[in-house]
Amino acid sequence: MTTDQALVFAILCATLVLFVWGKFRYDLVALTALLLVSVTGLVPINEVFLGFGHPAVITVAAVLVLSRGLFNAGAVDLLSRHMAKVGTVPTIQVTALAGIVVVCSSVMNNVGALALLMPVAIWMSRQSGRSPSLLLMPLAFGSLLGGLVTLIGTPPNIIIALYRVETGLPAFRMFDFAPVGIGVALAGLVFISLFGWRLTPKREARSSPDELFEIENYITEIIVPEGSKFVGQTIFHLTSAMEKETEATVVSLSRGEIHKPAPSWYEILEPGDVLMVEAAPDDLKALMDGLGLELAECKGDCRSTLGSKDIRLMESVITTESTLPGKTSAGLYLRRLYGVNLLAIARRGRRITQPLGQTKFMTGDILLFQGTDESLQTVVKKFKCLPLAEREIRIGQPKKVMLSVGIFGGAMVLSATGVLPVQIAFTAAAVIMVLSGVVPLGEIYEHIDWPVIVLLGAMFPLGHALESSGGAGLIAEKLLMLSGFFSSAGTLAVLLAGTMLLSNVVNNAAAAVLMAPISITLAKEMGISPDPFLMAVAVGASCAFLTPVGHQSNALVMGPGGYKFGDYWRLGLPLSIIVTVVAVPLILIFWPMIPVSGN
């Protein structure tokens, strides 16, 4: 092993360890690795940032904008609104949900397709009195399977398509992935629909937000007595005093026949005002003794008084793109800055009972907000959370639906027929969607997954360093040694399985970038066409079914489904085996191992 090879392996190993650890965001880790390969001379200084101009990076960004256009127009919602008609039979529900998400994720961002259908799945599970855990994992895995079908279904396909150019062959086209992808997706869909959903953990059913958060246990009515020091003061002054003593939150005010959910901070308190507060039992004594308030009894359904036609409750899940993980509500000043109360946090299907202000948010947490529709939408957008059961499905405007589908379809045709390169066709389509108003100008950059873009731009030079240093050839030699014990199909299966395992612990795009040079070198060493090996990497990189960290879709359903880290392999392991068993022969049929002269 040369010095350069040792350096590149050390940097890549450290990068993978940090990816798995997860303490630092993967785009920051990738940028650090990029700087290391530049200062060590593994990548020339003038080529360090060329990865950010790679066609795959541009294509991924354009596809994300186009996916937003389809979302805005309501194209997928037209399908989603019919889901209530499928009944309550679990097999039919899983088949319908997974089938739709497979179709949608084949032509749009798979996380976006999942985000559209996840509220529908949660609503269906509550209507049928079952836990969302039965539907959400099949839905997430279906979104990954759908990405296998087309070039734009998932970033690994785009990456692999453009790596083919480095072998002297044209890039894979739009539907070159379909013969293998459709077969694998159908096999996975049949397994999930008929048998797989039975392997998901049977969490305790939560038929409504009321049962999930049990908010009544934390709601208490407090009376502002005659002579209280807060009479004539604003709710802001009272809340400021409460925050010093307790974790209590004012959620409504009643004055005679007048009821005000989420009252203004500038509301002047009067004697006899009844404040409904959310407070843990331990905080009540502090409210009584420290602030001189009196306890009253909440009569009837306390939760029903928390909202009105203007004030409502909303459940939202913290996504992988959210800025909330690692922060606490105490530092966000949600009530002061946005007029929103955070009433509760649920994690893995259970409400958190420790003080909210001291609880650090995690990806997948479900947050129960109270506020006006406008303020709730502001908070959800600001912190990149996904509304769950409270999100209304839009019907969509027929003209915009047809326009968005037409623009998207035109780009697919142009790239599939080779009239325009994929990066040009889809960038042009994204520009047209903006100019036509389908995607507002202010949303262009909001809905591009910038951490993934930075990750790709940083990882491409790392992949090239692995290849130019001879590191990819060294790994290929080890794989060739294994091929002496296996047939060609066995070698292909080992490559696919290895890529799949790597994709379960690092971002799938990073897995594709690292494994593509190895697959090309392996093909050269064996003297055969690189196509079957590139296809194996594409399939393996997109099928991360074993862990919640393998893909954003897996992480997104963890909280709402109440899943634990070890739950994923129960459905994911047999599904991974089925994918491998089906994909390998399909690859060999449609992309045979043709000998290449000169190797």
C-alpha positions as a printed Julia matrix, in Angstrom:
599×3 Matrix{Float64}:
   0.0     0.0     0.0
   1.41    3.36   -1.05
   1.47    6.49    1.1
  -1.3     8.09   -0.98
  -3.46    5.0    -0.6
  -2.91    4.92    3.14
  -3.84    8.61    3.39
  -7.03    8.29    1.34
  -8.12    5.18    3.27
  -7.46    6.92    6.6
  -9.48    9.97    5.56
 -12.34    7.86    4.2
 -12.42    5.63    7.28
 -12.52    8.66    9.56
 -15.27   10.14    7.39
 -17.36    6.96    7.57
 -16.9     6.76   11.35
 -18.14   10.35   11.71
 -21.07    9.61    9.38
 -22.09    6.67   11.54
 -21.54    8.55   14.8
 -23.88   11.29   13.64
 -22.72   13.96   16.09
 -21.75   16.27   13.23
 -23.91   16.87   10.18
 -22.79   14.85    7.17
 -22.24   17.87    4.88
 -19.8    19.37    7.41
 -18.01   16.02    7.69
 -17.75   15.73    3.9
 -16.37   19.28    3.57
 -13.75   18.55    6.22
 -12.71   15.4     4.35
 -12.51   17.41    1.13
 -10.17   19.92    2.76
  -8.0    17.09    4.1
  -7.55   15.47    0.67
  -6.63   18.88   -0.73
  -3.99   19.79    1.89
  -2.48   16.31    1.66
  -2.13   16.7    -2.12
  -4.49   13.84   -3.0
  -6.61   16.26   -5.01
  -4.98   19.17   -6.89
  -5.85   22.57   -5.4
  -7.43   23.78   -8.65
  -9.76   20.75   -8.68
 -10.93   20.79   -5.05
 -14.3    22.42   -5.7
 -14.99   21.05   -9.17
 -17.39   18.55   -7.6
 -19.9    21.33   -6.98
 -20.18   21.8   -10.73
 -20.64   18.09  -11.41
 -23.71   17.39  -13.6
 -25.1    15.06  -10.92
 -25.14   17.88   -8.35
 -26.97   20.2   -10.74
 -29.45   17.47  -11.69
 -30.28   16.6    -8.09
 -30.96   20.27   -7.29
 -33.17   20.65  -10.38
 -35.15   17.51   -9.56
 -35.84   18.83   -6.04
 -37.27   22.04   -7.51
 -39.42   20.03   -9.93
 -40.66   17.84   -7.08
 -41.76   20.99   -5.28
 -43.64   22.07   -8.39
 -45.59   18.8    -8.46
 -46.31   19.22   -4.76
 -47.52   22.82   -5.13
 -49.79   21.98   -8.05
 -51.49   19.21   -6.07
 -50.65   16.5    -8.61
 -49.99   13.81   -6.0
 -52.74   15.06   -3.68
 -55.25   14.16   -6.37
 -54.28   10.54   -5.74
 -53.97   10.89   -1.98
 -57.51   12.19   -1.41
 -58.99    8.92   -2.64
 -57.18    6.85   -0.01
 -60.16    6.99    2.38
 -62.03    4.68    0.01
 -59.69    1.71    0.43
 -61.32    0.53    3.68
 -59.75   -0.68    6.9
 -58.24   -4.03    5.88
 -54.48   -3.74    6.66
 -53.32   -5.61    3.55
 -55.35   -3.33    1.28
 -54.22   -0.2     3.12
 -50.55   -1.19    2.88
 -50.89   -2.14   -0.79
 -52.59    1.13   -1.71
 -50.2     3.35    0.25
 -47.01    1.56   -0.77
 -48.18    1.27   -4.39
 -48.86    5.0    -4.69
 -45.6     5.98   -3.02
 -43.66    3.64   -5.34
 -45.19    5.33   -8.39
 -44.7     8.84   -7.0
 -41.13    8.35   -5.83
 -40.12    6.99   -9.23
 -40.58   10.44  -10.75
 -40.01   12.78   -7.8
 -37.9    13.05   -4.67
 -38.7    10.01   -2.53
 -38.68   12.0     0.72
 -41.16   14.42   -0.86
 -43.41   11.54   -1.91
 -43.28   10.12    1.61
 -44.05   13.53    3.14
 -47.18   13.8     0.99
 -48.55   10.41    2.0
 -47.42   10.13    5.63
 -50.27   12.31    7.01
 -52.71   10.18    4.99
 -51.25    6.99    6.49
 -51.51    8.36   10.03
 -55.11    9.44    9.45
 -55.97    5.99    8.05
 -54.39    4.21   11.0
 -56.32    6.33   13.47
 -59.59    5.82   11.6
 -59.1     2.05   11.76
 -57.95    2.09   15.4
 -54.49    0.7    14.65
 -51.02    1.94   15.43
 -49.31    3.97   12.66
 -46.38    1.56   13.04
 -48.18   -0.91   10.77
 -48.29    1.52    7.84
 -45.38    3.94    8.15
 -42.42    1.57    7.75
 -43.93   -0.09    4.63
 -44.59    3.42    3.3
 -40.98    4.51    3.89
 -39.54    1.37    2.31
 -41.91    1.76   -0.64
 -40.53    5.24   -1.27
 -37.02    3.74   -1.51
 -38.15    1.0    -3.91
 -39.82    3.52   -6.2
 -36.56    5.43   -6.57
 -35.03    2.45   -8.39
 -37.24    2.8   -11.46
 -35.99    5.93  -13.24
 -32.88    8.04  -13.57
 -34.34   10.84  -11.42
 -35.95    8.59   -8.81
 -33.03    8.89   -6.41
 -29.62   10.66   -6.35
 -27.6     7.4    -6.57
 -29.11    6.7   -10.0
 -28.07   10.13  -11.25
 -24.57    9.63   -9.85
 -24.16    6.18  -11.38
 -25.53    7.35  -14.73
 -22.87   10.04  -15.0
 -20.06    7.82  -13.72
 -20.7     5.66  -16.78
 -19.33    8.5   -18.9
 -15.92    7.94  -17.31
 -15.84    4.45  -18.86
 -16.1     5.9   -22.36
 -19.81    5.03  -22.67
 -22.73    7.49  -22.78
 -24.55    8.19  -19.54
 -27.47    5.98  -18.59
 -30.74    7.46  -19.86
 -34.04    8.07  -18.14
 -35.51    4.57  -18.34
 -32.32    2.47  -18.49
 -32.88    1.66  -14.81
 -36.48    0.55  -15.38
 -36.01   -3.12  -16.41
 -34.22   -3.92  -13.17
 -35.9    -1.26  -11.04
 -39.46   -2.21  -11.91
 -38.81   -5.9   -11.24
 -37.21   -5.18   -7.87
 -39.88   -2.64   -6.9
 -42.71   -5.03   -7.79
 -41.13   -7.91   -5.89
 -40.6    -5.68   -2.85
 -44.14   -4.29   -3.08
 -45.69   -7.75   -3.24
 -43.66   -8.92   -0.24
 -44.45   -5.83    1.84
 -48.16   -5.9     0.99
 -48.79   -9.6     1.58
 -46.33  -10.52    4.33
 -43.9    -7.75    5.23
 -46.26   -5.45    7.12
 -46.9    -8.29    9.57
 -43.22   -8.07   10.58
 -43.47   -4.45   11.7
 -43.57   -3.89   15.46
 -47.07   -3.82   16.92
 -47.0    -0.66   18.95
 -49.94    0.3    21.16
 -52.59    1.93   18.98
 -53.11    5.64   19.45
 -56.37    6.52   17.78
 -56.08   10.3    18.2
 -53.72   13.09   19.24
 -55.67   13.25   22.52
 -54.58    9.74   23.44
 -51.01   10.24   22.24
 -50.42   13.33   24.33
 -53.06   12.83   27.09
 -53.11   16.6    27.35
 -55.95   16.68   29.92
 -53.6    15.31   32.57
 -51.5    18.45   32.27
 -54.21   21.12   31.92
 -55.23   23.09   35.0
 -57.4    26.16   35.51
 -55.9    28.99   37.57
 -57.9    31.93   38.93
 -56.44   35.42   39.21
 -57.82   36.45   42.64
 -58.91   39.89   43.79
 -55.86   41.74   45.09
 -53.37   39.72   43.04
 -50.26   41.62   42.05
 -50.97   40.62   38.45
 -54.32   42.42   38.26
 -53.84   45.24   35.76
 -50.71   43.57   34.41
 -50.42   41.89   31.0
 -50.22   38.17   30.38
 -46.63   38.85   29.28
 -45.72   39.92   32.82
 -47.46   36.88   34.29
 -45.78   34.53   31.82
 -42.37   36.02   32.52
 -42.9    35.39   36.25
 -44.14   31.87   35.56
 -41.08   31.06   33.48
 -38.84   31.91   36.44
 -40.71   29.52   38.74
 -42.13   26.77   36.5
 -42.45   25.23   33.04
 -46.14   26.23   32.86
 -47.68   27.7    29.7
 -50.84   29.83   29.41
 -53.02   28.27   26.71
 -56.35   30.12   27.15
 -58.18   32.81   29.09
 -61.84   32.85   30.17
 -63.61   35.97   31.4
 -67.3    35.44   32.05
 -68.81   34.22   28.79
 -65.73   35.25   26.81
 -63.18   32.55   25.94
 -59.85   33.34   24.28
 -57.61   30.42   23.23
 -53.93   31.44   23.01
 -54.63   34.97   24.3
 -52.47   37.9    23.31
 -49.53   38.69   25.54
 -50.83   42.22   25.77
 -54.17   41.17   27.29
 -54.72   43.01   30.61
 -55.61   40.65   33.47
 -58.7    41.35   35.58
 -59.87   39.92   38.92
 -61.63   36.59   38.46
 -59.95   35.77   35.13
 -59.59   32.04   34.65
 -56.36   31.02   32.96
 -55.98   27.55   31.58
 -52.34   26.54   31.96
 -50.43   23.47   30.93
 -48.26   22.47   33.86
 -46.82   19.33   35.37
 -48.2    18.48   38.85
 -44.9    19.48   40.48
 -45.25   23.01   39.08
 -48.72   23.68   40.49
 -47.51   24.31   44.04
 -45.02   26.87   42.74
 -47.82   28.64   40.89
 -49.97   28.76   44.01
 -47.32   29.66   46.59
 -44.88   31.68   44.56
 -47.28   33.74   42.45
 -50.33   33.94   44.68
 -52.73   32.36   42.2
 -55.62   30.1    43.11
 -56.41   26.65   41.79
 -59.72   25.98   40.03
 -61.13   22.8    38.53
 -61.32   22.23   34.79
 -64.85   21.06   34.17
 -65.71   19.03   31.09
 -63.34   18.34   28.21
 -60.33   20.54   28.87
 -58.8    19.85   25.49
 -61.87   21.01   23.61
 -61.39   24.51   25.03
 -57.84   24.83   23.69
 -58.94   25.74   20.19
 -61.48   27.75   18.23
 -62.1    28.56   14.61
 -59.0    30.79   14.75
 -56.82   28.84   17.21
 -56.03   25.19   16.64
 -53.67   22.4    17.58
 -51.19   20.93   15.13
 -48.96   17.87   15.32
 -45.68   18.22   13.44
 -42.72   15.9    13.13
 -39.12   17.13   13.16
 -37.58   16.2     9.81
 -33.98   15.4     8.98
 -33.61   18.88    7.43
 -34.96   20.69   10.49
 -32.8    23.09   12.47
 -34.43   21.99   15.76
 -32.42   18.85   16.73
 -30.1    19.61   19.63
 -32.01   22.74   20.64
 -34.54   23.29   23.42
 -37.83   25.17   23.37
 -36.57   27.55   26.07
 -34.16   29.14   23.63
 -36.58   29.45   20.75
 -39.08   31.88   22.35
 -41.9    30.4    20.28
 -44.62   32.33   22.11
 -42.78   35.66   22.07
 -41.56   35.56   18.48
 -44.25   33.55   16.7
 -47.32   33.48   18.95
 -47.21   29.68   19.2
 -47.35   27.5    22.31
 -45.47   24.19   22.45
 -47.78   21.98   24.5
 -46.09   18.6    24.33
 -43.37   16.45   22.78
 -43.74   12.79   21.87
 -40.79   10.55   21.09
 -41.12    7.07   19.61
 -44.83    6.95   20.3
 -44.72    8.16   23.92
 -45.16   11.58   25.45
 -42.08   13.05   27.12
 -42.87   13.93   30.73
 -39.69   15.79   31.65
 -39.76   19.64   31.5
 -40.22   20.79   27.91
 -37.84   23.73   28.21
 -34.97   21.4    29.12
 -35.71   18.74   26.53
 -33.41   18.7    23.53
 -35.26   18.07   20.3
 -34.39   15.03   18.19
 -35.16   14.12   14.58
 -38.49   12.3    14.47
 -39.95   13.95   17.57
 -43.63   14.88   17.29
 -44.44   18.36   18.58
 -47.92   19.51   19.62
 -48.31   23.21   18.81
 -51.15   25.63   19.6
 -51.69   28.83   17.65
 -53.4    30.49   14.73
 -53.22   28.82   11.35
 -50.9    31.55   10.08
 -48.54   31.35   13.06
 -48.44   27.55   12.93
 -47.59   27.57    9.23
 -44.84   30.11    9.92
 -43.27   27.95   12.63
 -43.52   24.75   10.6
 -41.91   26.43    7.61
 -39.28   28.22    9.68
 -38.07   25.08   11.42
 -38.74   22.67    8.53
 -41.19   20.42   10.35
 -43.78   18.24    8.65
 -47.44   18.69    9.67
 -49.07   15.35   10.39
 -52.77   14.65   10.85
 -53.78   18.32   10.8
 -52.59   18.9     7.26
 -55.47   19.25    4.83
 -55.04   17.61    1.46
 -55.32   20.15   -1.33
 -57.44   19.3    -4.33
 -55.17   21.17   -6.68
 -56.02   23.37   -9.63
 -56.48   21.34  -12.82
 -54.61   23.9   -14.94
 -51.61   23.9   -12.61
 -51.66   20.12  -12.33
 -51.61   19.74  -16.1
 -48.95   22.41  -16.46
 -46.63   20.89  -13.86
 -47.07   17.38  -15.23
 -46.53   18.67  -18.77
 -43.3    20.46  -17.88
 -42.04   17.47  -15.93
 -43.03   15.01  -18.67
 -41.39   17.15  -21.34
 -38.1    17.11  -19.46
 -38.32   13.34  -19.08
 -38.94   12.86  -22.82
 -36.11   15.18  -23.84
 -33.62   13.44  -21.57
 -34.88    9.92  -22.35
 -34.55   10.43  -26.11
 -31.13   12.01  -25.79
 -32.22   15.34  -27.27
 -30.8    17.11  -24.21
 -28.49   15.91  -21.43
 -30.39   15.19  -18.24
 -28.83   18.08  -16.34
 -29.85   20.56  -19.07
 -33.36   19.16  -19.55
 -34.27   19.23  -15.87
 -32.62   22.57  -15.12
 -34.61   24.06  -18.01
 -37.79   22.46  -16.65
 -37.12   23.88  -13.18
 -36.67   27.38  -14.66
 -39.93   27.04  -16.62
 -41.8    25.97  -13.46
 -40.55   29.11  -11.71
 -41.38   31.4   -14.64
 -44.86   29.88  -14.94
 -45.56   30.45  -11.24
 -45.89   26.78  -10.3
 -42.91   27.23   -7.96
 -42.87   30.72   -6.36
 -39.61   32.59   -6.7
 -39.16   32.61   -2.93
 -39.38   28.81   -2.73
 -36.66   27.96   -5.25
 -33.86   27.62   -2.74
 -35.98   26.73    0.29
 -36.8    23.29   -1.04
 -33.37   22.28   -2.29
 -31.77   19.89    0.2
 -28.57   21.88    0.59
 -26.81   19.45    2.95
 -27.13   16.76    0.25
 -25.9    19.17   -2.43
 -22.85   20.07   -0.32
 -22.29   16.38    0.47
 -22.28   15.48   -3.23
 -20.01   18.38   -4.19
 -17.51   17.36   -1.51
 -17.69   13.6    -2.06
 -17.0    13.55   -5.81
 -13.36   14.69   -5.38
 -13.0    12.1    -2.6
 -14.23    9.42   -4.96
 -11.76   10.54   -7.59
  -8.97   10.53   -4.99
  -9.86    6.95   -4.14
  -9.55    6.07   -7.81
  -6.46    8.11   -8.73
  -4.49    6.91   -5.69
  -5.08    3.3    -6.64
  -7.25    2.71   -3.59
 -10.22    1.63   -5.7
  -7.97   -0.82   -7.54
  -6.73   -2.24   -4.25
 -10.3    -2.89   -3.06
 -11.15   -4.34   -6.48
  -8.24   -6.77   -6.17
  -9.64   -8.03   -2.86
 -13.04   -8.48   -4.48
 -11.37  -10.37   -7.34
  -9.86  -12.72   -4.81
 -13.36  -13.38   -3.51
 -14.57  -13.97   -7.06
 -12.42  -17.08   -7.1
 -14.87  -18.56   -4.62
 -17.98  -17.24   -6.38
 -19.46  -17.22   -9.84
 -19.9   -13.95  -11.74
 -23.37  -13.7   -10.26
 -21.91  -14.24   -6.8
 -19.35  -11.46   -7.29
 -22.16   -9.16   -8.42
 -24.2   -10.11   -5.36
 -21.25   -9.4    -3.05
 -20.81   -5.94   -4.6
 -24.53   -5.21   -4.31
 -24.73   -6.43   -0.72
 -21.6    -4.51    0.26
 -23.01   -1.3    -1.19
 -26.32   -1.96    0.57
 -24.59   -2.39    3.93
 -22.59    0.81    3.41
 -25.76    2.69    2.47
 -27.34    1.66    5.78
 -24.76    3.62    7.75
 -23.93    6.56    5.46
 -25.91    8.74    3.07
 -26.94    6.79   -0.04
 -25.4     9.39   -2.34
 -22.08    9.06   -0.51
 -22.27    5.27   -0.81
 -22.78    5.57   -4.58
 -19.87    8.0    -4.98
 -17.51    5.72   -3.04
 -18.57    2.42   -4.62
 -18.84    3.57   -8.26
 -15.04    3.85   -8.83
 -14.56    0.46   -7.17
 -17.16   -1.16   -9.44
 -15.58    0.36  -12.56
 -12.1    -0.82  -11.54
 -13.45   -4.28  -10.76
 -15.0    -4.47  -14.24
 -11.7    -3.45  -15.83
  -9.8    -6.08  -13.86
 -12.29   -8.75  -14.93
 -12.24   -7.52  -18.52
 -15.99   -7.1   -18.81
 -18.48   -4.28  -19.32
 -18.9    -2.02  -16.26
 -22.68   -1.79  -16.73
 -23.76   -4.72  -14.53
 -21.51   -3.57  -11.7
 -22.71    0.03  -11.93
 -26.31   -1.22  -11.84
 -25.54   -3.32   -8.77
 -24.15   -0.24   -7.0
 -27.22    1.79   -8.0
 -29.58   -0.81   -6.53
 -27.52   -1.36   -3.38
 -27.09    2.35   -2.65
 -30.85    2.94   -2.8
 -31.94    0.02   -0.61
 -31.1     1.02    2.96
 -33.72   -0.94    4.87
 -31.84   -1.99    8.0
 -31.45    1.22   10.03
 -33.24    4.53   10.57
 -30.06    6.44    9.67
 -29.67    4.81    6.27
 -32.12    7.13    4.55
 -34.11   10.26    5.35
 -37.37    8.39    4.72
 -36.49    5.88    7.44
 -35.66    8.62    9.92
 -38.83   10.57    9.1
 -41.19    7.76   10.18
 -39.28    6.78   13.33
 -41.05    9.18   15.68
 -44.62    8.96   14.32
 -44.33    5.17   14.1
 -42.87    4.81   17.58
 -40.02    2.71   16.16
 -36.8     1.79   17.9
 -33.43    1.55   16.16
 -33.57   -2.24   16.12
 -37.07   -2.46   14.66
 -36.02   -1.77   11.08
 -34.19   -5.03   10.41
 -37.31   -7.09   11.16
 -38.85   -6.01    7.86
 -35.66   -4.64    6.32
 -33.54   -7.82    6.43
 -35.92  -10.1     4.5
 -36.66   -7.23    2.11
 -32.91   -6.73    1.52
 -32.52  -10.44    0.77
 -35.45  -10.34   -1.68
 -33.97   -7.29   -3.41
 -30.63   -9.04   -3.82
 -32.16  -12.32   -5.03
 -34.34  -10.52   -7.6
 -31.89   -7.81   -8.69
 -28.87   -9.98   -9.51
 -30.53  -12.18  -12.17
 -32.37   -9.18  -13.64
 -29.08   -7.29  -13.96
 -27.45  -10.26  -15.67
 -30.4   -10.55  -18.07
 -30.66   -6.9   -19.08
 -27.02   -5.89  -18.52
 -25.0    -9.07  -19.21
 -21.31   -9.41  -18.43
 -19.98   -8.79  -21.93
 -16.21   -9.23  -22.36
 -14.43   -6.0   -23.31
 -11.32   -6.18  -25.45
  -8.17   -4.4   -24.43
  -8.51   -5.14  -20.71
